[in-house]
Amino acid sequence: MLTIVLCDDIELHLKKAEQLVSEIMEKQDIPYEIRLFHDAETMLSHVEFNEVSPDIAILDIEMDGENGISLAKKLNQAVPKCPVIFLTSYVDYASTAYEAEHIWFVVKNRTEEYLEPALKKALAVYRNSQNRTIGILVRDNRKATVIPLEKILYISKVGRKAQIRCTDGEYFDTRSPSAMIPEELSAYFMRCHQGYWVNFKMIRELDKDELVFPGDIRVPISRRYREEVRRKFFDSYHFHPNDKD
C-alpha cells in the first residue's frame, strides 16, 4: 500500500491538504493511506522507528520548530526514494527549497490547481522505483551484476580495485569506490576512512573507533572522519553523547 505523509502545524491547512490528496488519489488505481503529522519531530520519530515508511511526503515549509526544508533534508537521507512536495504560503521560500531534494513547490493559494500534477509526478517516481532494483552495478571480468542496496555493508579500496562487502559475500570492481556510488544513492553512503565508504543504514553499532555491521563485521573510523561519523550516527537517533538523562 502506498503511504502518503502530510506535515503541517496548522490544522485547517492539514485537513484541507488531506481532502485534496484523497480526492486526487481516488482517481488512481492504487491502494493508499494518508498519515497526518503536526510537526517535523513527530514525523521523523515515526520514520526512524519504522512506524511509518513514507512513499510520498507533502510538507509545509513554514512550521514552528523544525521547518519543512530541514525536515525534507532528513527524509532525503532516511528514505531517499520518497519524493517530496513542498506546500507554502510564501513564494520567497522558492529558492531556499532547493537546498533539499523535491519534485514540486506548490503555493497554498494555488493548491487546488497544482497539487494534482505534483502528486501525479510523485506517483510516477514511485511507480518507477517499484519497477527496478535499487542497488549498485558491479562490473568485473566483463560480468555485470546489480547488488541490492540492502545487501551492501561497505565499499573499500583494495589495491587498484574496489571491494564490495555484502551480507552474502564480496564482489570486486575495477572502478574506485567513490565512482561506483551513483548520485541517487549517495545519501546512503558515508566515508569513514580513507579507503572505506559504508552503507549507513546497515550500521548496527558505533564502538569507539569502529563501525559494527551484521555478523560482527567491523570497519575502522579514521581521525579525519571521526567527528562527522559520530555526529551523523547520533543525529540519526536524535541523541547526543553529551545529553543528560
C-alpha positions as CSV (number, residue, x, y, z in Angstrom):
1,M,0.0,0.0,0.0
2,L,1.2,3.5,-0.9
3,T,1.8,5.7,2.1
4,I,1.5,9.5,1.8
5,V,2.6,11.6,4.7
6,L,1.4,15.2,5.3
7,C,3.0,17.6,7.7
8,D,1.6,21.0,8.6
9,D,1.4,22.6,12.0
10,I,-1.9,24.4,11.1
11,E,-4.8,22.0,11.5
12,L,-7.0,23.8,8.9
13,H,-4.3,23.6,6.2
14,L,-3.5,20.0,7.1
15,K,-7.1,18.8,6.8
16,K,-7.5,20.8,3.5
17,A,-4.4,19.1,2.1
18,E,-5.7,15.7,3.2
19,Q,-9.1,16.3,1.5
20,L,-7.4,17.3,-1.8
21,V,-5.0,14.4,-1.7
22,S,-7.9,12.0,-1.1
23,E,-9.8,13.4,-4.0
24,I,-6.8,13.0,-6.3
25,M,-5.9,9.5,-5.1
26,E,-9.5,8.2,-5.6
27,K,-8.9,8.7,-9.3
28,Q,-5.8,6.5,-9.2
29,D,-5.8,2.7,-9.4
30,I,-3.6,2.2,-6.4
31,P,-4.4,1.4,-2.7
32,Y,-3.2,4.2,-0.4
33,E,-3.2,5.5,3.1
34,I,-2.6,9.1,4.4
35,R,-0.8,9.8,7.6
36,L,-1.0,13.2,9.2
37,F,1.6,14.9,11.3
38,H,1.6,18.3,13.0
39,D,5.3,18.7,13.5
40,A,8.6,17.5,12.0
41,E,9.9,15.9,15.1
42,T,7.0,13.5,15.4
43,M,7.2,12.5,11.7
44,L,10.9,11.8,11.9
45,S,10.4,9.8,15.1
46,H,7.8,7.6,13.3
47,V,10.1,7.2,10.3
48,E,13.2,6.3,12.3
49,F,11.4,3.7,14.4
50,N,9.8,2.2,11.3
51,E,6.3,3.1,12.5
52,V,5.7,4.7,9.1
53,S,7.5,4.2,5.8
54,P,6.6,7.2,3.5
55,D,6.4,6.7,-0.2
56,I,5.4,10.4,-0.9
57,A,5.8,13.3,1.5
58,I,3.9,16.6,1.3
59,L,5.4,19.1,3.7
60,D,4.6,22.7,4.8
61,I,7.7,24.8,4.8
62,E,6.9,27.3,7.5
63,M,6.3,25.5,10.7
64,D,7.1,26.1,14.4
65,G,10.2,24.2,15.4
66,E,12.0,22.4,12.6
67,N,10.8,23.8,9.2
68,G,9.8,21.8,6.1
69,I,13.1,22.2,4.3
70,S,15.1,20.8,7.2
71,L,12.6,18.0,7.5
72,A,12.9,17.2,3.8
73,K,16.7,17.0,4.0
74,K,16.4,14.4,6.8
75,L,13.8,12.5,4.8
76,N,16.1,12.6,1.7
77,Q,18.7,10.8,3.9
78,A,16.3,8.4,5.7
79,V,14.1,7.5,2.7
80,P,15.9,8.7,-0.5
81,K,13.3,7.1,-2.7
82,C,10.5,9.2,-1.2
83,P,9.6,12.2,-3.4
84,V,8.9,15.4,-1.6
85,I,6.3,18.1,-2.5
86,F,6.5,21.4,-0.7
87,L,3.4,23.5,0.3
88,T,3.9,27.1,1.4
89,S,2.1,30.4,1.7
90,Y,5.4,32.2,1.0
91,V,6.8,32.4,-2.5
92,D,10.1,33.7,-1.0
93,Y,11.0,30.2,0.0
94,A,11.2,29.0,-3.6
95,S,14.9,29.4,-3.9
96,T,15.7,28.1,-0.4
97,A,13.6,25.0,-1.1
98,Y,16.3,23.7,-3.5
99,E,18.5,23.0,-0.5
100,A,16.6,19.7,-0.3
101,E,15.6,17.3,-3.0
102,H,12.0,17.8,-4.0
103,I,9.9,17.4,-7.1
104,W,7.4,20.3,-6.8
105,F,6.9,23.6,-5.0
106,V,3.2,24.5,-4.5
107,V,2.0,27.9,-3.2
108,K,-1.0,27.3,-1.0
109,N,-3.3,29.7,-2.7
110,R,-2.8,27.6,-5.9
111,T,-3.0,24.2,-4.2
112,E,-6.2,23.1,-6.0
113,E,-4.6,23.9,-9.3
114,Y,-1.1,22.5,-8.9
115,L,-1.3,19.8,-6.2
116,E,-2.8,17.2,-8.6
117,P,0.0,17.5,-11.3
118,A,2.6,17.5,-8.4
119,L,1.1,14.3,-6.9
120,K,0.9,12.6,-10.3
121,K,4.6,13.3,-10.8
122,A,5.4,11.9,-7.4
123,L,3.3,8.8,-8.3
124,A,5.3,8.3,-11.5
125,V,8.5,8.5,-9.4
126,Y,7.1,5.9,-7.0
127,R,6.0,3.5,-9.7
128,N,9.4,3.8,-11.4
129,S,11.1,2.9,-8.2
130,Q,8.9,-0.1,-7.7
131,N,9.9,-1.5,-11.1
132,R,13.6,-1.6,-10.6
133,T,16.1,-3.0,-8.1
134,I,17.7,-0.3,-6.0
135,G,21.4,-1.2,-5.9
136,I,24.8,-0.7,-7.4
137,L,26.1,-2.1,-10.7
138,V,29.3,-4.0,-10.3
139,R,31.5,-4.8,-13.3
140,D,34.4,-7.3,-13.1
141,N,35.9,-9.6,-15.8
142,R,33.3,-8.5,-18.3
143,K,30.5,-9.5,-16.0
144,A,27.9,-7.0,-14.7
145,T,25.9,-7.7,-11.5
146,V,23.4,-5.5,-9.7
147,I,23.9,-5.8,-6.0
148,P,20.8,-4.8,-4.0
149,L,21.4,-1.9,-1.6
150,E,20.1,-3.8,1.4
151,K,22.9,-6.4,1.0
152,I,25.8,-3.9,0.8
153,L,27.7,-3.3,4.0
154,Y,30.6,-1.2,2.7
155,I,32.8,-0.5,-0.3
156,S,36.5,-0.3,0.3
157,K,39.6,0.3,-1.8
158,V,41.8,-2.8,-2.2
159,G,44.9,-2.2,-4.4
160,R,43.6,-0.9,-7.7
161,K,40.1,-2.4,-7.2
162,A,37.0,-1.7,-5.1
163,Q,35.8,-4.4,-2.8
164,I,32.0,-4.5,-2.2
165,R,31.5,-6.3,1.1
166,C,27.9,-7.7,1.3
167,T,25.9,-9.8,3.7
168,D,26.3,-12.8,1.4
169,G,30.0,-12.4,0.3
170,E,32.1,-10.0,-1.6
171,Y,32.5,-8.6,-5.1
172,F,35.1,-6.6,-6.9
173,D,35.1,-3.8,-9.4
174,T,37.9,-2.0,-11.4
175,R,36.5,1.4,-10.5
176,S,37.2,3.4,-7.4
177,P,34.7,3.2,-4.6
178,S,33.6,6.8,-5.0
179,A,33.0,6.3,-8.7
180,M,30.8,3.3,-8.1
181,I,28.2,5.1,-5.9
182,P,25.5,6.8,-8.1
183,E,24.3,10.2,-7.2
184,E,20.8,9.0,-6.3
185,L,22.3,6.6,-3.7
186,S,24.9,9.0,-2.3
187,A,22.7,9.7,0.8
188,Y,23.0,6.1,1.8
189,F,26.8,6.1,2.0
190,M,29.2,7.8,4.3
191,R,33.0,7.9,4.2
192,C,34.5,6.8,7.5
193,H,38.1,6.2,6.4
194,Q,40.5,7.0,3.6
195,G,39.6,3.7,1.9
196,Y,36.0,3.0,3.2
197,W,32.5,4.1,2.2
198,V,29.9,2.5,4.4
199,N,26.2,1.9,3.9
200,F,24.8,3.9,6.7
201,K,21.6,2.0,7.0
202,M,23.5,-1.2,7.7
203,I,25.4,0.1,10.7
204,R,24.4,-1.8,13.9
205,E,26.8,-0.2,16.4
206,L,29.4,2.5,17.0
207,D,32.2,1.0,19.1
208,K,34.9,3.5,19.9
209,D,36.8,3.9,16.6
210,E,34.9,1.2,14.7
211,L,31.5,0.8,13.0
212,V,30.0,-2.6,13.6
213,F,27.8,-4.4,10.9
214,P,25.8,-7.6,11.0
215,G,27.9,-10.6,11.6
216,D,30.2,-8.5,13.9
217,I,32.0,-7.2,10.8
218,R,34.0,-4.1,11.8
219,V,35.2,-1.1,9.8
220,P,37.7,1.4,11.2
221,I,36.9,5.1,11.6
222,S,39.9,7.4,10.9
223,R,40.6,10.5,13.0
224,R,39.9,12.7,9.9
225,Y,36.3,11.5,9.7
226,R,35.6,10.7,13.4
227,E,33.6,13.7,14.3
228,E,31.5,13.7,11.2
229,V,30.7,9.9,11.6
230,R,29.8,10.3,15.3
231,R,27.6,13.4,14.6
232,K,25.7,11.6,11.8
233,F,25.3,8.5,13.8
234,F,23.9,10.2,16.9
235,D,21.9,12.8,14.9
236,S,20.0,10.0,13.2
237,Y,18.6,8.9,16.5
238,H,18.1,12.4,17.9
239,F,20.7,11.7,20.6
240,H,23.9,13.5,21.5
241,P,26.6,11.8,23.6
242,N,26.7,14.8,26.0
243,D,23.0,14.6,26.6
244,K,22.0,14.1,30.2
245,D,19.0,12.0,31.5
